[in-house]
Amino acid sequence: MFLLRHVEPAIVARLRPYMPTAFVALLIFYFAYHALTGDRGLLHGAIREETLASRVVELKNLRAEREELETRVHLLSNDNLSRDLLEERARTVLGFADPRDYVIRTMR
């Protein structure tokens, strides 16, 4: 009761029964405010939905990329070796080109 030392004793005596109610009301206000405006609050639902939609698109792209890489790995495995893919990888790694190929140099 540090704050109530400088207040008249009669006023303190009259307000004392209402202090628990005021404390509970402030507690309810605190939790209601954060339920609306917090990170997972009701007002941030649209932002969460937008983030979820962008992540779903990103996941779809990553799955497609992974499927493509798995196909390429399967074609380069010892059991099922694709000569065309092996030749393409060898040319890329060694820097050679077929005389019939068009070479377009890019800056890296």
Kinemage of the C-alpha trace (Angstrom):
@kinemage 1
@onewidth
@group {chain A} dominant
@subgroup {mainchain}
@vectorlist {calphas} color= white
{ca met a 1} P 0.000 0.000 0.000
{ca phe a 2} L 2.838 2.363 -0.821
{ca leu a 3} L 0.642 4.534 -3.034
{ca leu a 4} L -2.098 4.818 -0.466
{ca arg a 5} L 0.061 6.291 2.363
{ca his a 6} L -0.435 9.868 1.227
{ca val a 7} L -4.209 9.566 0.723
{ca glu a 8} L -6.790 10.275 3.403
{ca pro a 9} L -7.594 7.183 5.524
{ca ala a 10} L -11.331 7.628 4.978
{ca ile a 11} L -10.931 7.487 1.207
{ca val a 12} L -8.725 4.407 1.486
{ca ala a 13} L -11.283 2.711 3.715
{ca arg a 14} L -14.055 3.414 1.186
{ca leu a 15} L -12.030 2.222 -1.829
{ca arg a 16} L -10.530 -0.899 -0.229
{ca pro a 17} L -13.497 -3.217 -1.077
{ca tyr a 18} L -13.278 -2.227 -4.770
{ca met a 19} L -9.530 -2.905 -5.172
{ca pro a 20} L -9.830 -6.643 -5.966
{ca thr a 21} L -12.548 -5.852 -8.514
{ca ala a 22} L -10.399 -3.155 -10.114
{ca phe a 23} L -7.421 -5.546 -10.203
{ca val a 24} L -9.493 -8.273 -11.892
{ca ala a 25} L -10.908 -5.717 -14.363
{ca leu a 26} L -7.378 -4.583 -15.286
{ca leu a 27} L -6.299 -8.202 -15.659
{ca ile a 28} L -9.247 -8.905 -17.973
{ca phe a 29} L -8.462 -5.773 -20.008
{ca tyr a 30} L -4.800 -6.840 -20.298
{ca phe a 31} L -5.629 -10.301 -21.624
{ca ala a 32} L -8.390 -9.015 -23.927
{ca tyr a 33} L -6.032 -6.415 -25.418
{ca his a 34} L -3.387 -9.040 -26.158
{ca ala a 35} L -5.989 -11.497 -27.476
{ca leu a 36} L -6.891 -8.894 -30.087
{ca thr a 37} L -3.531 -7.322 -30.925
{ca gly a 38} L -0.941 -9.945 -30.000
{ca asp a 39} L 1.133 -11.983 -32.456
{ca arg a 40} L -1.557 -14.650 -32.541
{ca gly a 41} L -4.425 -12.257 -31.918
{ca leu a 42} L -7.663 -11.962 -33.817
{ca leu a 43} L -6.589 -8.859 -35.718
{ca his a 44} L -3.511 -10.566 -37.167
{ca gly a 45} L -5.498 -13.365 -38.829
{ca ala a 46} L -5.250 -11.840 -42.298
{ca ile a 47} L -1.482 -11.521 -42.008
{ca arg a 48} L -1.243 -15.159 -40.912
{ca glu a 49} L -3.387 -16.275 -43.854
{ca glu a 50} L -1.256 -14.281 -46.301
{ca thr a 51} L 1.933 -15.761 -44.852
{ca leu a 52} L 0.450 -19.242 -45.030
{ca ala a 53} L -0.523 -18.774 -48.686
{ca ser a 54} L 2.974 -17.593 -49.630
{ca arg a 55} L 4.555 -20.495 -47.737
{ca val a 56} L 2.261 -22.997 -49.489
{ca val a 57} L 3.378 -21.649 -52.885
{ca glu a 58} L 7.013 -21.811 -51.773
{ca leu a 59} L 6.531 -25.396 -50.565
{ca lys a 60} L 4.959 -26.362 -53.906
{ca asn a 61} L 7.936 -24.889 -55.806
{ca leu a 62} L 10.439 -26.637 -53.540
{ca arg a 63} L 8.667 -29.981 -53.957
{ca ala a 64} L 8.747 -29.584 -57.751
{ca glu a 65} L 12.449 -28.709 -57.631
{ca arg a 66} L 13.154 -31.688 -55.385
{ca glu a 67} L 11.254 -34.017 -57.700
{ca glu a 68} L 13.280 -32.744 -60.664
{ca leu a 69} L 16.553 -33.240 -58.779
{ca glu a 70} L 15.532 -36.742 -57.698
{ca thr a 71} L 14.780 -37.597 -61.334
{ca arg a 72} L 18.183 -36.307 -62.431
{ca val a 73} L 19.916 -38.271 -59.649
{ca his a 74} L 18.035 -41.398 -60.662
{ca leu a 75} L 19.118 -40.940 -64.285
{ca leu a 76} L 22.757 -40.600 -63.189
{ca ser a 77} L 22.720 -43.658 -60.904
{ca asn a 78} L 24.718 -46.774 -61.789
{ca asp a 79} L 21.599 -48.866 -62.404
{ca asn a 80} L 19.993 -46.494 -64.891
{ca leu a 81} L 22.626 -44.317 -66.541
{ca ser a 82} L 21.363 -41.820 -69.112
{ca arg a 83} L 24.083 -41.113 -71.669
{ca asp a 84} L 22.565 -37.785 -72.697
{ca leu a 85} L 22.425 -36.501 -69.130
{ca leu a 86} L 25.935 -37.777 -68.419
{ca glu a 87} L 27.240 -36.014 -71.525
{ca glu a 88} L 25.448 -32.800 -70.549
{ca arg a 89} L 26.927 -32.861 -67.037
{ca ala a 90} L 30.426 -33.641 -68.358
{ca arg a 91} L 30.254 -30.711 -70.793
{ca thr a 92} L 29.026 -28.392 -68.072
{ca val a 93} L 31.706 -29.417 -65.582
{ca leu a 94} L 34.573 -29.505 -68.092
{ca gly a 95} L 33.458 -26.425 -70.013
{ca phe a 96} L 33.325 -28.119 -73.438
{ca ala a 97} L 30.680 -27.645 -76.116
{ca asp a 98} L 29.572 -29.625 -79.126
{ca pro a 99} L 30.374 -27.937 -82.467
{ca arg a 100} L 26.642 -27.906 -83.256
{ca asp a 101} L 25.743 -26.098 -80.009
{ca tyr a 102} L 25.064 -22.394 -79.709
{ca val a 103} L 27.087 -20.984 -76.823
{ca ile a 104} L 25.874 -17.882 -75.032
{ca arg a 105} L 28.291 -16.565 -72.467
{ca thr a 106} L 26.944 -14.911 -69.348
{ca met a 107} L 28.800 -12.906 -66.725
{ca arg a 108} L 29.169 -14.656 -63.356
